[in-house]
């Protein structure tokens, strides 16, 4: 449920767009979270349906040695079922990252307009991807220090490494550095296989944790923005 009292107060501020930013982020992420819940239920239902099929097959044909094994008969369904979580979680993870990136860009544009900057985010040089450009824009153009959100930013950079691996290398990271390895080991819903060098998002809990850290980051960023832009 949204905080209507907070929404009512927004119109009284000259910086209402920035105050409303965190609320708008809820509207962007709520449908994604609802979709994840529905999809997780669907996958669980399909798993149960397949398990019952296999049990029924085994019960019906266990006394017929010449009959194929249940796995042989339902092989494609079993393979598909094992791929469902990976396909769902990887695709939604990329969507969440895209929402984060787009929201950050939107804040930069609004802040740039507020200070009447001629520079755009794309004018900022950075080797760390688009979100790094946004952060540097906030520091160099808007004048923020962004110290309060450093913890969230450090975690977001780990999510970015995972996103890049999924988006560009089909989830493969040949060499996982110690800090990223620790992040993966302590973060529920994701695992890494040293044998295959592949990342695997096994549960939506990992996606929910990404959304949580994004929200925390923007709450702190918006607070910094409002403090700084109120001087303009």
ZADO-1210 file (C-alpha; in nm, 4 decimals, padded with zeros to 6 digits):
<atoms>
<atom x="00.0000" y="00.0000" z="00.0000" code="UNK" pos="1"/>
<atom x="00.1370" y="00.3387" z="-00.0966" code="UNK" pos="2"/>
<atom x="00.1849" y="00.6194" z="00.1581" code="UNK" pos="3"/>
<atom x="-00.0936" y="00.8573" z="00.0453" code="UNK" pos="4"/>
<atom x="-00.0028" y="01.1168" z="00.3070" code="UNK" pos="5"/>
<atom x="00.3454" y="01.1350" z="00.1570" code="UNK" pos="6"/>
<atom x="00.1974" y="01.1688" z="-00.1918" code="UNK" pos="7"/>
<atom x="-00.0320" y="01.4529" z="-00.0762" code="UNK" pos="8"/>
<atom x="00.2658" y="01.6494" z="00.0532" code="UNK" pos="9"/>
<atom x="00.4642" y="01.6198" z="-00.2669" code="UNK" pos="10"/>
<atom x="00.2760" y="01.8890" z="-00.4568" code="UNK" pos="11"/>
<atom x="00.3802" y="02.1526" z="-00.2033" code="UNK" pos="12"/>
<atom x="00.7498" y="02.1178" z="-00.2827" code="UNK" pos="13"/>
<atom x="00.9359" y="02.2761" z="-00.5737" code="UNK" pos="14"/>
<atom x="01.1350" y="01.9546" z="-00.5907" code="UNK" pos="15"/>
<atom x="00.8286" y="01.7303" z="-00.5973" code="UNK" pos="16"/>
<atom x="00.9600" y="01.5299" z="-00.8961" code="UNK" pos="17"/>
<atom x="01.2576" y="01.4162" z="-00.6896" code="UNK" pos="18"/>
<atom x="01.0441" y="01.3486" z="-00.3839" code="UNK" pos="19"/>
<atom x="00.8108" y="01.1402" z="-00.5995" code="UNK" pos="20"/>
<atom x="01.0964" y="00.9469" z="-00.7586" code="UNK" pos="21"/>
<atom x="01.1108" y="00.6727" z="-00.4946" code="UNK" pos="22"/>
<atom x="00.7344" y="00.6304" z="-00.5070" code="UNK" pos="23"/>
<atom x="00.7441" y="00.5978" z="-00.8846" code="UNK" pos="24"/>
<atom x="01.0097" y="00.3296" z="-00.8438" code="UNK" pos="25"/>
<atom x="00.7559" y="00.1241" z="-00.6483" code="UNK" pos="26"/>
<atom x="00.5137" y="00.1473" z="-00.9398" code="UNK" pos="27"/>
<atom x="00.7876" y="00.0237" z="-01.1734" code="UNK" pos="28"/>
<atom x="00.8923" y="-00.2712" z="-00.9590" code="UNK" pos="29"/>
<atom x="00.5559" y="-00.3839" z="-00.8143" code="UNK" pos="30"/>
<atom x="00.4394" y="-00.5480" z="-01.1424" code="UNK" pos="31"/>
<atom x="00.7755" y="-00.7256" z="-01.1728" code="UNK" pos="32"/>
<atom x="00.7495" y="-00.8644" z="-00.8194" code="UNK" pos="33"/>
<atom x="00.3900" y="-00.9741" z="-00.8817" code="UNK" pos="34"/>
<atom x="00.4963" y="-01.1455" z="-01.2045" code="UNK" pos="35"/>
<atom x="00.7768" y="-01.3260" z="-01.0215" code="UNK" pos="36"/>
<atom x="00.5380" y="-01.4549" z="-00.7570" code="UNK" pos="37"/>
<atom x="00.2951" y="-01.5772" z="-01.0224" code="UNK" pos="38"/>
<atom x="00.5731" y="-01.7382" z="-01.2247" code="UNK" pos="39"/>
<atom x="00.7231" y="-01.9110" z="-00.9222" code="UNK" pos="40"/>
<atom x="00.3816" y="-02.0596" z="-00.8478" code="UNK" pos="41"/>
<atom x="00.3464" y="-02.1724" z="-01.2097" code="UNK" pos="42"/>
<atom x="00.6866" y="-02.3418" z="-01.2069" code="UNK" pos="43"/>
<atom x="00.6069" y="-02.5192" z="-00.8794" code="UNK" pos="44"/>
<atom x="00.2726" y="-02.6381" z="-01.0229" code="UNK" pos="45"/>
<atom x="00.4458" y="-02.7716" z="-01.3366" code="UNK" pos="46"/>
<atom x="00.7034" y="-02.9518" z="-01.1227" code="UNK" pos="47"/>
<atom x="00.4253" y="-03.1198" z="-00.9257" code="UNK" pos="48"/>
<atom x="00.2389" y="-03.2122" z="-01.2443" code="UNK" pos="49"/>
<atom x="00.5508" y="-03.3695" z="-01.3946" code="UNK" pos="50"/>
<atom x="00.6350" y="-03.5567" z="-01.0750" code="UNK" pos="51"/>
<atom x="00.2848" y="-03.7040" z="-01.0636" code="UNK" pos="52"/>
<atom x="00.3167" y="-03.8102" z="-01.4282" code="UNK" pos="53"/>
<atom x="00.6421" y="-03.9909" z="-01.3537" code="UNK" pos="54"/>
<atom x="00.4995" y="-04.1589" z="-01.0444" code="UNK" pos="55"/>
<atom x="00.1930" y="-04.2699" z="-01.2412" code="UNK" pos="56"/>
<atom x="00.4147" y="-04.4064" z="-01.5210" code="UNK" pos="57"/>
<atom x="00.6336" y="-04.5990" z="-01.2767" code="UNK" pos="58"/>
<atom x="00.3299" y="-04.7440" z="-01.1027" code="UNK" pos="59"/>
<atom x="00.1682" y="-04.8474" z="-01.4306" code="UNK" pos="60"/>
<atom x="00.4720" y="-04.9982" z="-01.6021" code="UNK" pos="61"/>
<atom x="00.6983" y="-05.1144" z="-01.3183" code="UNK" pos="62"/>
<atom x="00.6039" y="-05.4757" z="-01.3909" code="UNK" pos="63"/>
<atom x="00.6828" y="-05.4394" z="-01.7628" code="UNK" pos="64"/>
<atom x="01.0624" y="-05.4608" z="-01.8033" code="UNK" pos="65"/>
<atom x="01.0362" y="-05.3986" z="-02.1751" code="UNK" pos="66"/>
<atom x="00.8710" y="-05.0597" z="-02.1223" code="UNK" pos="67"/>
<atom x="01.0865" y="-04.7449" z="-02.1399" code="UNK" pos="68"/>
<atom x="01.1820" y="-04.5631" z="-01.8205" code="UNK" pos="69"/>
<atom x="00.9720" y="-04.2634" z="-01.7189" code="UNK" pos="70"/>
<atom x="01.2711" y="-04.0361" z="-01.7789" code="UNK" pos="71"/>
<atom x="01.3037" y="-04.1595" z="-02.1364" code="UNK" pos="72"/>
<atom x="00.9334" y="-04.0991" z="-02.2020" code="UNK" pos="73"/>
<atom x="00.9204" y="-03.7544" z="-02.0366" code="UNK" pos="74"/>
<atom x="01.2797" y="-03.6537" z="-02.1137" code="UNK" pos="75"/>
<atom x="01.1982" y="-03.3319" z="-02.3012" code="UNK" pos="76"/>
<atom x="00.9512" y="-03.2168" z="-02.0375" code="UNK" pos="77"/>
<atom x="01.2083" y="-03.2830" z="-01.7657" code="UNK" pos="78"/>
<atom x="01.4757" y="-03.0876" z="-01.9536" code="UNK" pos="79"/>
<atom x="01.2358" y="-02.7978" z="-02.0166" code="UNK" pos="80"/>
<atom x="01.1295" y="-02.7935" z="-01.6520" code="UNK" pos="81"/>
<atom x="01.4891" y="-02.7675" z="-01.5338" code="UNK" pos="82"/>
<atom x="01.5453" y="-02.4701" z="-01.7665" code="UNK" pos="83"/>
<atom x="01.2351" y="-02.2740" z="-01.6566" code="UNK" pos="84"/>
<atom x="01.3895" y="-02.1113" z="-01.3433" code="UNK" pos="85"/>
<atom x="01.7068" y="-02.0131" z="-01.5310" code="UNK" pos="86"/>
<atom x="01.5160" y="-01.8624" z="-01.8230" code="UNK" pos="87"/>
<atom x="01.2755" y="-01.6768" z="-01.5954" code="UNK" pos="88"/>
<atom x="01.5301" y="-01.5482" z="-01.3445" code="UNK" pos="89"/>
<atom x="01.7927" y="-01.4436" z="-01.5997" code="UNK" pos="90"/>
<atom x="01.5446" y="-01.2539" z="-01.8154" code="UNK" pos="91"/>
<atom x="01.3801" y="-01.0762" z="-01.5220" code="UNK" pos="92"/>
<atom x="01.7207" y="-00.9910" z="-01.3757" code="UNK" pos="93"/>
<atom x="01.8071" y="-00.8103" z="-01.6987" code="UNK" pos="94"/>
<atom x="01.4717" y="-00.6289" z="-01.6877" code="UNK" pos="95"/>
<atom x="01.5356" y="-00.5136" z="-01.3300" code="UNK" pos="96"/>
<atom x="01.8794" y="-00.3865" z="-01.4258" code="UNK" pos="97"/>
<atom x="01.7309" y="-00.2016" z="-01.7224" code="UNK" pos="98"/>
<atom x="01.4698" y="-00.0358" z="-01.4990" code="UNK" pos="99"/>
<atom x="01.7468" y="00.0703" z="-01.2609" code="UNK" pos="100"/>
<atom x="01.9553" y="00.2109" z="-01.5442" code="UNK" pos="101"/>
<atom x="01.6632" y="00.3980" z="-01.6979" code="UNK" pos="102"/>
<atom x="01.5512" y="00.5396" z="-01.3634" code="UNK" pos="103"/>
<atom x="01.9042" y="00.6622" z="-01.2883" code="UNK" pos="104"/>
<atom x="01.9220" y="00.8277" z="-01.6296" code="UNK" pos="105"/>
<atom x="01.5871" y="00.9972" z="-01.5699" code="UNK" pos="106"/>
<atom x="01.7070" y="01.1414" z="-01.2393" code="UNK" pos="107"/>
<atom x="02.0218" y="01.2713" z="-01.4054" code="UNK" pos="108"/>
<atom x="01.8177" y="01.4408" z="-01.6767" code="UNK" pos="109"/>
<atom x="01.5871" y="01.6046" z="-01.4241" code="UNK" pos="110"/>
<atom x="01.8770" y="01.7186" z="-01.2063" code="UNK" pos="111"/>
<atom x="02.0670" y="01.8463" z="-01.5104" code="UNK" pos="112"/>
<atom x="01.7649" y="02.0501" z="-01.6183" code="UNK" pos="113"/>
<atom x="01.7309" y="02.1879" z="-01.2674" code="UNK" pos="114"/>
<atom x="02.0870" y="02.3218" z="-01.2627" code="UNK" pos="115"/>
<atom x="02.0619" y="02.4235" z="-01.6303" code="UNK" pos="116"/>
<atom x="02.3562" y="02.2066" z="-01.7286" code="UNK" pos="117"/>
<atom x="02.4490" y="02.1817" z="-02.0965" code="UNK" pos="118"/>
<atom x="02.6199" y="01.8485" z="-02.0297" code="UNK" pos="119"/>
<atom x="02.4284" y="01.5221" z="-02.0707" code="UNK" pos="120"/>
<atom x="02.4983" y="01.1882" z="-01.9066" code="UNK" pos="121"/>
<atom x="02.6351" y="01.0630" z="-02.2372" code="UNK" pos="122"/>
<atom x="02.8910" y="01.3429" z="-02.2343" code="UNK" pos="123"/>
<atom x="03.0557" y="01.1948" z="-01.9262" code="UNK" pos="124"/>
<atom x="03.3418" y="00.9557" z="-01.9977" code="UNK" pos="125"/>
<atom x="03.3412" y="00.6289" z="-01.8036" code="UNK" pos="126"/>
<atom x="03.4730" y="00.2767" z="-01.8435" code="UNK" pos="127"/>
<atom x="03.2268" y="00.1262" z="-01.6004" code="UNK" pos="128"/>
<atom x="02.9115" y="00.1203" z="-01.8077" code="UNK" pos="129"/>
<atom x="02.6139" y="00.3528" z="-01.8281" code="UNK" pos="130"/>
<atom x="02.5367" y="00.3508" z="-01.4553" code="UNK" pos="131"/>
<atom x="02.8907" y="00.4734" z="-01.3864" code="UNK" pos="132"/>
<atom x="02.8281" y="00.7630" z="-01.6229" code="UNK" pos="133"/>
<atom x="02.5148" y="00.8478" z="-01.4249" code="UNK" pos="134"/>
<atom x="02.6987" y="00.8400" z="-01.0940" code="UNK" pos="135"/>
<atom x="02.9839" y="01.0531" z="-01.2264" code="UNK" pos="136"/>
<atom x="02.7258" y="01.2973" z="-01.3657" code="UNK" pos="137"/>
<atom x="02.5736" y="01.3327" z="-01.0191" code="UNK" pos="138"/>
<atom x="02.9169" y="01.3974" z="-00.8658" code="UNK" pos="139"/>
<atom x="03.0791" y="01.6179" z="-01.1296" code="UNK" pos="140"/>
<atom x="02.7797" y="01.8080" z="-01.2688" code="UNK" pos="141"/>
<atom x="02.5290" y="01.8183" z="-00.9822" code="UNK" pos="142"/>
<atom x="02.7893" y="01.8360" z="-00.7056" code="UNK" pos="143"/>
<atom x="02.6835" y="01.5391" z="-00.4918" code="UNK" pos="144"/>
<atom x="02.9308" y="01.3445" z="-00.2792" code="UNK" pos="145"/>
<atom x="02.7203" y="01.0241" z="-00.2616" code="UNK" pos="146"/>
<atom x="02.9007" y="00.9036" z="00.0499" code="UNK" pos="147"/>
<atom x="02.5816" y="00.7871" z="00.2224" code="UNK" pos="148"/>
<atom x="02.4912" y="00.5514" z="-00.0626" code="UNK" pos="149"/>
<atom x="02.8412" y="00.4017" z="-00.1029" code="UNK" pos="150"/>
<atom x="02.7481" y="00.0699" z="00.0605" code="UNK" pos="151"/>
<atom x="02.4553" y="00.0210" z="-00.1784" code="UNK" pos="152"/>
<atom x="02.6654" y="00.1303" z="-00.4758" code="UNK" pos="153"/>
<atom x="02.9370" y="-00.1251" z="-00.3955" code="UNK" pos="154"/>
<atom x="02.6733" y="-00.3979" z="-00.3892" code="UNK" pos="155"/>
<atom x="02.5128" y="-00.2719" z="-00.7102" code="UNK" pos="156"/>
<atom x="02.8501" y="-00.3000" z="-00.8844" code="UNK" pos="157"/>
<atom x="02.8535" y="-00.6711" z="-00.7967" code="UNK" pos="158"/>
<atom x="02.5089" y="-00.7075" z="-00.9492" code="UNK" pos="159"/>
<atom x="02.6421" y="-00.5265" z="-01.2551" code="UNK" pos="160"/>
<atom x="02.9202" y="-00.7833" z="-01.3001" code="UNK" pos="161"/>
<atom x="02.6643" y="-01.0613" z="-01.2870" code="UNK" pos="162"/>
<atom x="02.4389" y="-00.8754" z="-01.5285" code="UNK" pos="163"/>
<atom x="02.7235" y="-00.8311" z="-01.7768" code="UNK" pos="164"/>
<atom x="02.8080" y="-01.2005" z="-01.7580" code="UNK" pos="165"/>
<atom x="02.4466" y="-01.2988" z="-01.8294" code="UNK" pos="166"/>
<atom x="02.3875" y="-01.0355" z="-02.0979" code="UNK" pos="167"/>
<atom x="02.7137" y="-01.0770" z="-02.2867" code="UNK" pos="168"/>
<atom x="02.8581" y="-01.4202" z="-02.1981" code="UNK" pos="169"/>
<atom x="02.5514" y="-01.6386" z="-02.1302" code="UNK" pos="170"/>
<atom x="02.6279" y="-01.6367" z="-01.7579" code="UNK" pos="171"/>
<atom x="02.9919" y="-01.7347" z="-01.7900" code="UNK" pos="172"/>
<atom x="03.2680" y="-01.5754" z="-01.5841" code="UNK" pos="173"/>
<atom x="03.6043" y="-01.7425" z="-01.6337" code="UNK" pos="174"/>
<atom x="03.7667" y="-01.5823" z="-01.3315" code="UNK" pos="175"/>
<atom x="03.5661" y="-01.4786" z="-01.0262" code="UNK" pos="176"/>
<atom x="03.7597" y="-01.2455" z="-00.7953" code="UNK" pos="177"/>
<atom x="03.7447" y="-01.2988" z="-00.4212" code="UNK" pos="178"/>
<atom x="03.5047" y="-01.0122" z="-00.3462" code="UNK" pos="179"/>
<atom x="03.2547" y="-01.1256" z="-00.6107" code="UNK" pos="180"/>
<atom x="03.2932" y="-01.4869" z="-00.4972" code="UNK" pos="181"/>
<atom x="03.2120" y="-01.3838" z="-00.1399" code="UNK" pos="182"/>
<atom x="02.9117" y="-01.1883" z="-00.2665" code="UNK" pos="183"/>
<atom x="02.7792" y="-01.4933" z="-00.4552" code="UNK" pos="184"/>
<atom x="02.8420" y="-01.7286" z="-00.1623" code="UNK" pos="185"/>
<atom x="02.6554" y="-01.5066" z="00.0855" code="UNK" pos="186"/>
<atom x="02.3707" y="-01.3999" z="-00.1446" code="UNK" pos="187"/>
<atom x="02.0731" y="-01.6408" z="-00.1430" code="UNK" pos="188"/>
<atom x="01.9359" y="-01.7513" z="-00.4806" code="UNK" pos="189"/>
<atom x="02.2554" y="-01.7532" z="-00.6877" code="UNK" pos="190"/>
<atom x="02.5395" y="-01.9992" z="-00.7329" code="UNK" pos="191"/>
<atom x="02.8582" y="-02.0345" z="-00.9343" code="UNK" pos="192"/>
<atom x="03.0064" y="-02.3522" z="-01.0789" code="UNK" pos="193"/>
<atom x="03.3855" y="-02.3499" z="-01.1005" code="UNK" pos="194"/>
<atom x="03.3758" y="-02.6497" z="-01.3340" code="UNK" pos="195"/>
<atom x="03.1589" y="-02.4803" z="-01.5966" code="UNK" pos="196"/>
<atom x="03.2423" y="-02.1190" z="-01.4990" code="UNK" pos="197"/>
<atom x="02.8677" y="-02.0499" z="-01.5096" code="UNK" pos="198"/>
<atom x="02.6459" y="-01.8393" z="-01.2853" code="UNK" pos="199"/>
<atom x="02.3005" y="-01.9715" z="-01.2024" code="UNK" pos="200"/>
<atom x="02.0169" y="-01.7642" z="-01.0530" code="UNK" pos="201"/>
<atom x="01.8183" y="-02.0362" z="-00.8811" code="UNK" pos="202"/>
<atom x="01.5583" y="-01.8377" z="-00.6901" code="UNK" pos="203"/>
<atom x="01.3685" y="-01.5102" z="-00.7130" code="UNK" pos="204"/>
<atom x="01.5053" y="-01.4193" z="-00.3696" code="UNK" pos="205"/>
<atom x="01.8179" y="-01.2996" z="-00.5503" code="UNK" pos="206"/>
<atom x="01.6089" y="-01.0750" z="-00.7746" code="UNK" pos="207"/>
<atom x="01.4157" y="-00.9378" z="-00.4784" code="UNK" pos="208"/>
<atom x="01.7423" y="-00.8551" z="-00.3008" code="UNK" pos="209"/>
<atom x="01.8543" y="-00.6604" z="-00.6091" code="UNK" pos="210"/>
<atom x="01.5342" y="-00.4571" z="-00.6079" code="UNK" pos="211"/>
<atom x="01.5765" y="-00.3908" z="-00.2345" code="UNK" pos="212"/>
<atom x="01.9286" y="-00.2521" z="-00.2747" code="UNK" pos="213"/>
<atom x="01.8201" y="-00.0399" z="-00.5727" code="UNK" pos="214"/>
<atom x="01.5416" y="00.1146" z="-00.3646" code="UNK" pos="215"/>
<atom x="01.7763" y="00.1861" z="-00.0744" code="UNK" pos="216"/>
<atom x="02.0259" y="00.3455" z="-00.3113" code="UNK" pos="217"/>
<atom x="01.7695" y="00.5791" z="-00.4641" code="UNK" pos="218"/>
<atom x="01.6198" y="00.6756" z="-00.1280" code="UNK" pos="219"/>
<atom x="01.9625" y="00.8015" z="-00.0207" code="UNK" pos="220"/>
<atom x="02.0389" y="00.9535" z="-00.3608" code="UNK" pos="221"/>
<atom x="01.7075" y="01.1415" z="-00.3666" code="UNK" pos="222"/>
<atom x="01.7772" y="01.2788" z="-00.0194" code="UNK" pos="223"/>
<atom x="02.1165" y="01.4067" z="-00.1367" code="UNK" pos="224"/>
<atom x="01.9621" y="01.5509" z="-00.4528" code="UNK" pos="225"/>
<atom x="01.6917" y="01.7403" z="-00.2695" code="UNK" pos="226"/>
<atom x="01.9440" y="01.8841" z="-00.0230" code="UNK" pos="227"/>
<atom x="02.1743" y="02.0001" z="-00.3013" code="UNK" pos="228"/>
<atom x="01.9110" y="02.1236" z="-00.5462" code="UNK" pos="229"/>
<atom x="01.7254" y="02.3179" z="-00.2786" code="UNK" pos="230"/>
<atom x="02.0251" y="02.5565" z="-00.2902" code="UNK" pos="231"/>
<atom x="01.9610" y="02.6326" z="-00.6593" code="UNK" pos="232"/>
</atoms>
